[in-house]
Amino acid sequence: MRKSVSLLFIIGLLLLAACGNTEDESINQQDKNFNDNKEGTIVFGQTEWTSTKAPTQIAKQILKKAGYNIKISLLSQPLIFEGLQSEEIDVFMDAWLPYTEKELWNQYKDDLQKVATSYENVPLGWVVPSYVEEDSIEDIKENPDKFGGIVYTISPGAGIVSISEEVMKDYSLDGYELVPSSESAMLGVLDDKIKNEEPVIITGWRPHSMFAKYDLKFLEEPKENFKYDNVYVLSYQGLEKKHPEAYEILSNWSIKVDDLEKMMQEHETNDVSFEESAKQWIKDNRDQVDQMLGK
């Protein structure tokens, strides 16, 4: 079983490498300082989500200060969990538990561990512009044509997509289709709809820059498929033995949701790279970083 997981993981890496990279600071498959000394290299798994890019970049820079070489692999969330299990990925900075990623966690939890809590009690669900009259998922059931019969979401395999599929069933939303795409494509639809003041439904979560950029609201969801999560740093069991200093540093990690949303907004509005905003965050939070580094 482990061999098949590793093979699938490697295939995923090769496919992603063939697609090319678009953001140097967040999807480097081979960092400039990376070498083959595995004892001194930490591999981060990273999704395309902005909520993952910012903390991964901060953690990367902190660990580099501690002397580690860093590799960041851009992968889908299921492949990241497989990579953690096979120890081809060392760390994932953005696991939403106990609810959103329940299925993945239940599948891999015997081999994984929570290293630190990044932040707590974050909301997610279906989101609409505030000018939309409907306030709940029960309300939208009556008029799917108003929304084009579509709920826009992110890539298949993400926890919020799986929960949304259950929402479609629980509320018998037969007039709607859940349309997966990339996060950027979903946000592009949101932007176009808001410019024309048209109704639209997307999947959303905090932290995210969309809440700083637009006036949005979560649709009420009385059956409570969507629940508040904590966000954790994950690794495989045994990271503390394989990379004890890195484990100790990351076990003291945390960040404020407002800080992340500020970084995301700066990236989207002013084209500030996550590498640059991570440097600024480290400068602004010097006491915390020094504590992480044991100074």
C-alpha positions as CSV (number, residue, x, y, z in Angstrom):
1,M,0.0,0.0,0.0
2,R,2.8,2.4,0.9
3,K,4.4,1.7,-2.6
4,S,1.2,2.6,-4.4
5,V,0.8,5.8,-2.4
6,S,4.3,6.8,-3.1
7,L,3.9,6.1,-6.8
8,L,0.7,8.2,-7.0
9,F,2.5,11.0,-5.1
10,I,5.4,10.9,-7.5
11,I,3.1,11.0,-10.5
12,G,1.3,14.0,-9.0
13,L,4.7,15.8,-8.7
14,L,5.6,15.1,-12.3
15,L,2.3,16.3,-13.6
16,L,2.6,19.5,-11.6
17,A,6.2,20.1,-12.7
18,A,5.1,19.8,-16.4
19,C,2.5,22.5,-15.9
20,G,5.0,25.2,-15.0
21,N,5.1,27.8,-12.2
22,T,3.6,31.2,-12.0
23,E,4.5,32.5,-8.6
24,D,8.2,32.1,-7.7
25,E,7.7,32.8,-4.0
26,S,5.0,30.3,-3.4
27,I,5.4,27.3,-5.8
28,N,9.1,26.8,-6.1
29,Q,9.7,23.1,-6.8
30,Q,13.4,23.6,-6.3
31,D,14.5,26.4,-4.0
32,K,17.8,28.1,-4.8
33,N,19.4,26.9,-1.6
34,F,18.0,23.4,-1.8
35,N,20.5,20.5,-1.8
36,D,20.3,16.7,-1.4
37,N,21.2,16.6,2.3
38,K,17.9,15.3,3.5
39,E,18.9,15.7,7.2
40,G,18.9,19.5,6.6
41,T,16.0,19.8,4.2
42,I,12.3,20.5,5.1
43,V,9.7,19.9,2.4
44,F,6.5,21.9,2.7
45,G,3.3,20.8,0.9
46,Q,1.4,23.8,-0.3
47,T,-2.0,24.1,-2.0
48,E,-2.9,26.9,-4.4
49,W,-4.9,28.7,-1.6
50,T,-3.7,32.1,-0.4
51,S,-4.4,31.0,3.1
52,T,-1.6,28.4,2.7
53,K,0.9,30.5,0.8
54,A,1.4,33.2,3.5
55,P,2.1,31.0,6.5
56,T,4.2,28.6,4.4
57,Q,6.4,31.5,3.3
58,I,6.8,32.8,6.9
59,A,7.7,29.3,8.2
60,K,10.1,28.8,5.3
61,Q,12.0,32.0,6.2
62,I,12.1,31.2,9.9
63,L,13.5,27.7,9.3
64,K,16.0,29.0,6.8
65,K,17.3,31.3,9.7
66,A,17.7,28.1,11.7
67,G,19.9,26.7,9.0
68,Y,17.5,24.4,7.1
69,N,17.2,24.1,3.3
70,I,13.6,24.4,2.2
71,K,11.6,22.9,-0.7
72,I,8.0,23.8,-1.4
73,S,5.9,21.5,-3.5
74,L,2.6,22.7,-4.9
75,L,0.1,19.9,-4.7
76,S,-3.6,19.2,-4.2
77,Q,-4.7,18.6,-0.7
78,P,-5.2,14.9,-1.0
79,L,-1.7,14.5,-2.4
80,I,-0.3,16.5,0.5
81,F,-1.8,14.1,3.0
82,E,-0.5,11.2,1.1
83,G,2.9,12.8,0.9
84,L,2.9,13.4,4.7
85,Q,2.1,9.7,5.3
86,S,4.9,8.6,3.0
87,E,7.3,11.2,4.6
88,E,7.9,12.8,1.2
89,I,6.3,15.9,2.6
90,D,7.4,17.0,6.0
91,V,5.0,19.8,6.9
92,F,1.6,21.2,5.9
93,M,0.7,24.6,7.4
94,D,-3.1,24.8,6.7
95,A,-5.1,21.8,7.9
96,W,-8.7,22.7,8.9
97,L,-9.9,20.4,11.7
98,P,-11.9,18.8,13.1
99,Y,-14.7,19.4,10.6
100,T,-13.6,20.6,7.1
101,E,-10.9,18.0,6.5
102,K,-12.5,15.3,8.6
103,E,-12.4,12.7,5.8
104,L,-8.7,13.2,5.0
105,W,-7.8,13.3,8.7
106,N,-9.7,10.1,9.4
107,Q,-7.9,8.4,6.5
108,Y,-4.4,9.4,7.6
109,K,-4.5,10.3,11.3
110,D,-2.7,7.2,12.4
111,D,0.4,8.4,10.6
112,L,0.1,12.1,11.1
113,Q,0.2,14.6,14.0
114,K,-0.8,18.1,14.9
115,V,2.4,20.1,15.5
116,A,0.8,23.5,16.4
117,T,-2.4,25.5,16.2
118,S,-2.1,28.4,13.7
119,Y,-5.4,30.1,14.7
120,E,-8.8,29.1,16.1
121,N,-12.5,29.3,15.4
122,V,-12.5,30.3,11.7
123,P,-15.8,30.3,9.7
124,L,-16.4,28.8,6.2
125,G,-19.5,28.2,4.1
126,W,-21.4,29.6,1.2
127,V,-20.9,33.3,0.6
128,V,-22.9,36.0,-1.3
129,P,-22.5,39.7,-1.8
130,S,-24.3,41.7,0.9
131,Y,-26.7,43.2,-1.6
132,V,-28.2,39.7,-2.1
133,E,-31.6,39.6,-0.3
134,E,-31.4,36.0,0.7
135,D,-29.8,35.3,4.1
136,S,-29.8,31.5,4.3
137,I,-29.4,28.4,2.2
138,E,-33.1,27.7,2.8
139,D,-33.8,31.0,1.1
140,I,-31.9,30.4,-2.1
141,K,-33.7,27.0,-2.6
142,E,-36.8,28.7,-4.0
143,N,-35.1,30.6,-6.8
144,P,-32.2,28.9,-8.4
145,D,-32.6,30.8,-11.7
146,K,-31.7,34.0,-9.9
147,F,-28.2,32.6,-9.3
148,G,-27.9,30.8,-12.6
149,G,-28.3,27.5,-10.8
150,I,-24.6,27.5,-9.8
151,V,-22.6,27.4,-6.7
152,Y,-18.9,28.2,-7.6
153,T,-16.3,26.4,-5.5
154,I,-12.6,25.5,-5.5
155,S,-10.7,22.3,-6.6
156,P,-12.2,18.9,-6.0
157,G,-10.8,17.1,-3.0
158,A,-10.8,20.1,-0.7
159,G,-12.9,19.7,2.5
160,I,-15.1,22.7,1.7
161,V,-16.1,21.0,-1.6
162,S,-17.0,17.7,0.1
163,I,-19.1,19.5,2.7
164,S,-20.8,21.5,-0.1
165,E,-21.8,18.3,-1.8
166,E,-23.5,17.2,1.4
167,V,-25.2,20.6,1.7
168,M,-26.6,20.1,-1.9
169,K,-28.1,16.8,-0.7
170,D,-29.3,17.9,2.7
171,Y,-31.2,20.9,1.3
172,S,-32.4,19.1,-1.8
173,L,-30.9,21.8,-4.0
174,D,-31.9,20.0,-7.2
175,G,-31.9,23.2,-9.2
176,Y,-28.3,23.9,-8.4
177,E,-25.0,22.6,-9.7
178,L,-21.7,22.7,-7.7
179,V,-19.0,23.9,-10.1
180,P,-15.4,23.2,-9.0
181,S,-12.6,25.4,-10.4
182,S,-9.4,27.0,-9.1
183,E,-9.6,29.6,-6.3
184,S,-8.5,32.3,-8.7
185,A,-11.2,31.3,-11.2
186,M,-13.9,31.4,-8.5
187,L,-12.8,34.8,-7.4
188,G,-12.8,36.0,-11.0
189,V,-16.4,35.1,-11.2
190,L,-17.2,36.8,-7.9
191,D,-15.4,40.0,-9.1
192,D,-17.3,40.1,-12.4
193,K,-20.7,39.5,-10.7
194,I,-20.1,42.2,-8.1
195,K,-19.0,44.7,-10.8
196,N,-22.5,44.2,-12.4
197,E,-24.3,43.9,-9.0
198,E,-25.5,40.4,-10.0
199,P,-26.3,37.7,-7.5
200,V,-23.7,34.9,-7.1
201,I,-22.9,32.1,-4.7
202,I,-19.4,31.0,-3.9
203,T,-17.7,28.9,-1.2
204,G,-15.7,31.1,1.2
205,W,-13.7,31.0,4.3
206,R,-11.6,33.2,6.6
207,P,-8.9,34.2,6.5
208,H,-9.3,35.4,3.0
209,S,-8.7,38.8,1.3
210,M,-12.2,38.6,-0.3
211,F,-13.6,39.9,3.0
212,A,-11.3,42.9,3.0
213,K,-12.0,43.6,-0.7
214,Y,-15.8,43.1,-0.9
215,D,-18.8,43.5,1.3
216,L,-19.8,39.8,1.7
217,K,-21.9,37.7,4.0
218,F,-22.1,34.0,4.9
219,L,-25.4,32.4,4.1
220,E,-26.9,30.9,7.3
221,E,-26.8,27.1,7.2
222,P,-29.3,25.8,9.8
223,K,-28.4,22.1,9.5
224,E,-24.8,23.0,10.5
225,N,-22.8,21.1,7.9
226,F,-20.4,24.0,8.0
227,K,-18.8,24.4,11.5
228,Y,-16.0,26.5,12.9
229,D,-12.6,24.9,12.7
230,N,-9.2,25.4,14.1
231,V,-6.3,25.5,11.7
232,Y,-3.3,23.3,12.4
233,V,0.3,22.6,11.3
234,L,0.6,18.9,10.4
235,S,3.5,16.6,10.0
236,Y,4.0,12.8,10.0
237,Q,4.6,11.0,13.2
238,G,8.3,11.1,14.0
239,L,9.2,14.6,12.6
240,E,10.4,15.4,16.1
241,K,13.0,12.6,15.7
242,K,14.0,13.2,12.1
243,H,14.1,17.0,12.4
244,P,14.0,17.8,16.1
245,E,14.9,21.5,15.8
246,A,12.4,22.2,13.0
247,Y,9.7,20.4,15.1
248,E,10.5,22.5,18.1
249,I,10.4,25.7,16.1
250,L,7.1,24.9,14.4
251,S,5.5,23.7,17.6
252,N,5.6,27.3,18.8
253,W,4.0,28.7,15.7
254,S,0.8,30.8,15.6
255,I,-0.6,33.8,13.7
256,K,-3.5,36.2,13.8
257,V,-6.2,35.9,11.1
258,D,-6.1,39.7,10.6
259,D,-2.4,39.4,9.8
260,L,-3.0,36.8,7.2
261,E,-5.8,38.8,5.5
262,K,-3.6,41.8,5.4
263,M,-0.9,39.9,3.6
264,M,-3.4,38.5,1.2
265,Q,-4.9,41.9,0.4
266,E,-1.4,43.4,-0.1
267,H,-0.6,40.6,-2.5
268,E,-3.7,41.0,-4.6
269,T,-4.1,44.8,-4.5
270,N,-0.5,46.0,-4.5
271,D,1.3,42.9,-6.0
272,V,3.3,42.5,-2.8
273,S,4.9,39.0,-2.9
274,F,4.3,36.7,0.0
275,E,8.0,36.4,0.3
276,E,8.2,40.2,1.0
277,S,5.2,40.3,3.3
278,A,6.6,37.4,5.2
279,K,9.9,39.3,5.8
280,Q,7.8,42.2,7.1
281,W,5.7,39.9,9.4
282,I,8.9,38.4,10.9
283,K,10.2,42.0,11.5
284,D,7.0,43.1,13.1
285,N,6.8,39.9,15.3
286,R,10.4,39.7,16.3
287,D,9.7,38.6,19.9
288,Q,7.6,35.7,18.7
289,V,10.1,34.6,16.1
290,D,13.0,34.8,18.6
291,Q,11.0,32.6,20.9
292,M,10.4,30.1,18.1
293,L,14.1,30.1,17.4
294,G,14.9,29.6,21.1
295,K,16.7,33.0,21.5
